[in-house]
């Protein structure tokens, strides 16, 4: 992937142009254009198998695109993955930390890898923030799904990232903790001006959090804009209705 204009010139943390991934005759992602600016929360939405995870894996350098190009923090995800990792982080409800290590051990190891200063204090603050300080000595593999999700979220904030890629971060959380996580993310975005790329199937959550959204279906961009713009474009009262229309009818109304 070719590196494009540096982030400090454009203000764009992510720029993807015509990003495409094919597996033999299967097109997992078909020409996705995506930008994420500093201080934005952008929702990347679609049903299971739409291409969201494929897009994220290309943006973090785990997959090479068949065609197209991407720049993350002004760098190539493939050639400069480790440099990008110093200034960004990733969390998914479906990616597990080493299960045989305790929560405290996992946090200390990642703090060391990220070069976190005053790691003990930082870890304590994050565990308290996500209400998991009492789990420090518990083996990560023995935690509930919701507890693992909160540990993962704490881990991804260790290095004070400028960019967060969050794949369904509240999927395993109860409503009260999911609300806490949303408020925490909003506060961090507001106070530190970070950018967040966010996937979720929880449409009310997306309406609450996201400045802009992109819907993809069968690998293709369907529509984009603010939540209000997209709802108006589909003559729908909420994003859940939009989601259902896209999946059931295959509506393709691309809107810049």
N, C-alpha and C positions, 0 to 999 in steps of 0.2 A: 504494500500500500504506500502510495506517495504521500509525503508530508505536505500539508498545505500551509496557508498563512498562519504565523505564530499567534497563539492565543492572546498575548499581550498587545498585539496590534488590532485585533478584531473584537476582543471581548468574548469570543466564542470558545467554550470549553470543549465542545464536541462539534465536529463538522463531518458529516458523512454524505457522499455523493454517489448515487447510483449503486449503492452497496448491494451486491448480489452473491448468493451462495447456491450452487447446484450440486446435487449428488446424482450422477448418471442422468436419468430423465426427470428427476424430482427437483423442482425449484423450491428451496426452503425460504429464500428471501429474494425478492424480485425488484431491484432498482430502488432501494430505499434512500430517500433524501431526509436528513435529520440534522437539526442544529440545536445546541443547548448553550444558552448564554449564562454568564456568571450571575448568580442570584435568582435563577429560575428553577422551578420544579416542573419537569416535563413528563407527562404520562405516556408510556408506550403501551398501547392497549390492543387486545385482540383475544380470541378464543385460544384454547390449547392447540398447539400446532400451527399457530399463525405465523411464527417466525421471530417472536420477541426474544427468546433465549438465544437463537442463532445470531441475532443482531448484537446482543450484549456480548456474546462470546467473541465476536469479531472486534468489538470495541475494546475488550480487555486483552486482545492478542492471543486468545486461545484457538481461534479459527482464522484461516487465511481466506479472504473472499475470492470467489471465482472471477469477479470483475468489480469495478468501482474502487473507491478510495475513501479513507477515513483519517482524520486527524483528531487526536485527543490531547488537550493541553498543548497544542501546537506540535505534537510529536506523532510518530508512527507507532501504532499499537504493536506491530510485529517487530520492528527494529529497536524500539526504545521502551519496551514493556516495563523494564525495571525502573527506569526513570519516571515513567508515568505512575507506577505503583507507589512511589514515595509521596506523591501529591494527591492520590486518589484512594478509594477503597470500594469494596464490593461486598454485598451481603445478600444472601438468598435463604429463604425458608427451607430450601431443599439441598443446601450444601452444609455438610456436617464438619465440625472441628474434630481433631483427634479424640476419639471416644475414650481411650484408656488414660488420658490425662485429666487432672482435675480442672475445674474452671480457673482457679488461680494460676495453675501451671500454663494453661493455654494462653491466658492473658499476658503472663510474664514473657513467654516465648515470643509472642507476636509483638509485644512492646520492644523487645530486644531487636527483632528483625526490622522494625520500623525506626529504630534509633530514638525512641521516645525519651525525652528528658524527664527526670523526676517521675519515673514510671510507677513507682509505688503509689504516689499521690494520685496520678492520673487514673490508674486502674481502680482505686478506691472510689473516686468520684463517679466513674462510669458505672460501676457495679451498683452504687447507691442510686444513681439516676434511673436505672432500669429495675430497681428493687430486687436485686439478686445478690446482694452482699453476703447473705447467709449461705450462699451456694459455693463459696470459694473453695472448700475442701471436698466438694462432691465430684465424683467422676462425671465428666461431661456426657458420656454414653448412657448414664443412668438418669438423666434429666428428662422431664416431660418435653413434648414438642414445643410448647410455649416458652419454657425455660431455655431450651436450646436456641430458640429464635432471639430471645433477649440477650443471651451471651454473644451471639453472632453480631447483633447490632452494637453492643458495647465494643466488641473487637474492631468493628469497622470505623469507629470514631477515635481510636487510639492515636492515630497519626494526624489528627486535626485536618482531614482531607479538604481540598478545594473542590473536589468532585466526588459524588457518591453515585454508585450504580446499585439500585435496590430492586431485587427481584422478589415481588410479593412478600415484603418484609413483615406484614402483619397477619399472614395467612393462618398461623397457628395460635394467635393470641385471642384471649377473651375480650369482649367489647371494652371493658374498663382499661385494660392494658394497651389495647390498640389505640384508644383515644389518647393515652399518655404518650405513646410513641409518635402519633401524629403531631401532638402539641410540641414534643421535643424536637422533631424534625423541622417544624415551622420556625421554632425559636432559633435553632442553629442556622437555618437558611437566612432568617432575618438579621441575626446578629453578626454573622460571619460572611454573609454574601456568597455562600457556596452554591454550586449547581447540583441538582439531583435529577437523575434519570430514574423513573419510577414505573414499575409494572405492577398491576393489581387487577384482580377480578371484582374487587369491591368498588362499585361505581359511585356510591355516595362518598366514599373515602376519596376517590379521585376528584370528584366535584369540589370537595373541601380543600384539598391540598394543591392541586395542579394549576399552574398558570396557563399552560398550553397542553394539548393532548394530540397524539397521533394514533389513529386506529389502523391496524393492519389485519388483513384477512387473506389466507392462502398465500402468504408471502408478499402481498401487494399493499401499498398504501391506499386506504379507502378515503379517509378524510382527516383533516387536521384544523386546528384553531383553538381558541379558548373553549372551555366547556360550554359556555353560553352560546357561542357561535355555532358549535357543532350541533347542539340541541336544536337551535333555530333552523339550521340547514336540513335537519331530518324531521322537522316539525314534531319534536318530541319534548315531553315535559321533564325528562331526566335522562342521564346517560345510560341507565339500565335499559330503557326503551330503545335507545340508539343501538346499543350492543345487540339486543335481540333482533332488531331489524336487519342489521348487517349480517348476522350469522344465518338467519332464516331465509332472508330474501337475496343475500349477496349484493346488497346495494353498493354501488361504487360511485360515490359522488366526491371526487377529489377536489378539495378546496384549500387554497393556499392561505 
